[in-house]
């Protein structure tokens, strides 16, 4: 019999991770894994604070095995290991033990955590009843000096893969006074909230880096010295270059972030009158049409035959959009603008019902009626 190996990675949002921490961490140790800058540490501290627990942190990359197991001393005729105060305070009250950067710690340090993660025990001592144990770190693909986790350690924790959620971050940004221009930009370009870790050690976009950029811009603005050159220096020094370039271009040209896609297609929003802003929005519309979910018409018709009541959920970006709207939008554009939004997206527009406008564009190009 051939064994089939399938890698399946289920992920959860930060708020879901916080809910699981508050529900399970008093009995089972949790390991939160994600790319850098997602907010694992913050959610652990906030969840512990909400439960009234002090959060004590150990950084896996800055400790030795004896910082976990303790240092021996002679008591009578026996040696007794004295655990460090951060792991076993004199007070018997429960607390949250946060083991940060656990995957980056040395194999000996990981091994020292075995009994702590599984049994809440350090040598002959146990953590106060009700204490939480939460670990966090980055994944191997994040190029963050991560070491291989032993199977023995993995088998002692619940591994939770945490993902970035746009809506959650925007709610958090509202509550934490993130600048309106940054929130508007992330609404405009959701993929910019978290970019893949680059191969080179250069700035890249994460929720943490956008929050840091917001604070940096606020500090410089409060001093009255924020100009285009300083904005660009700060943006390129904190987030991915492509995101910094677009973010600064919007600010420097006073271009308001685009409205939702459906607003332009239905006529609820007008294209900017200024030429550079209009080209910017048209390019954005083309990119949005490339990424929105459009049910395949053939698969849709086939499924209707099997399940007459089948109606796929529309993409929110296309709310209320009909083929008439799409054709009216495209035919209302000057020819050069229409060509720009159709570049590499003809099939996508066709699935949106743009047959009339696509035919007219073909006639315009060939002159054949």
Steps between C-alpha positions, in 0.01 A plus 500: 500500500641840401493770765383837373636812669282809483597834653187674624535827687189649655529856625311725737478875555652687793165536674439127466847436641421724797175314561680165499771631731245618756307172472779240497832641619435413866505130407672462163807681371452689174756589232403792275680502165485775239715727283676785685302804608153346511434573869543170687669664798242778524203265493658286773565798728155648436320171559689441824427854619130453424506187718676688781825304464849643510690404185861390554710466186807295412681560171610162366800640315645669809493227762700188583359163618583583864279811470213252471601208720662718766833494681575228760575571863576265788220445750609258771658210315317555172521739207184694427441693180379853564281614210530864388255750644351581157383140468407437859431817700472485876136604472263203453265695271460370144663694218554480123838365394580619147785318325585729210711387201483139614570359149818711485641371828781243511417126516618487863268784597210339315573177686503684833142607433362148453367441853386862527294479182342163574476477879533864614796381704856627549694222666308420817306827496169565326359825370218648710166345409326694225821633344510534123782383274513660156789482253544687173737524210549524127483226240793341318403670173518845663883513492501603866786282633249229587637162606330168443250415771544152641207262469510460878438873547230519231320210664482697826320807366199599294647660186289789370585671172393864518412705192445871441136607471429835332179577686650416839800719432286796393294470819823487699638798306192707583542421869872575497500835318671379183508785248202534268722515188654163588160342572367636170802363315457153651132509404611590148774235483417218747792287383736770626407427861729195506751417229703177478836512675757609238813303422717803579512680838296802389192664654173324424136564577340345808226618736776595746695701242191698390419583863862605554495716185180666621664591831816624325300727269304635797820586690654678201174679420468620860840669460374674187773359278310235300554552128510273195865405540465406867176312431678297233801434723277372781275293272784337306676434831207313651285325236549323167637726227204452266255587778706800612511633143123484450422629850726803449370563146145521633605750765724710274239533224206547737330197347222369717491121535254344252140419580389134504501331160123465486458875550684576174332222302148598608561873455466580870854646493658706223853468371732785603512794261875556540692296244764331721243414765268357233772275357586387852138399572456330161807287564362416843166397346680269257692339788179456702324329210797262480465394863125500579316170518285440190315165486597301193191513274538141380544359848212718618258373230605140557443531873158658443396185317596293804385741772232740369516715813877552471598867514869581564576784735603806296831670568428806721704709255231429237198573719206605281702490176311377191618446139319822406708689756822346368425583136387853585821559697734371228319672212502825692880504507709668229655239272850526646364464854288200400803331347692560824249322725459212252872418481545133599149487650270441201388158622426639846290784357320246280401301809357822642272527195694755295420338162350815350790725597761242400341467156492877460866519600585239237316706241686813612835320464440323167255737334298193389124524553 
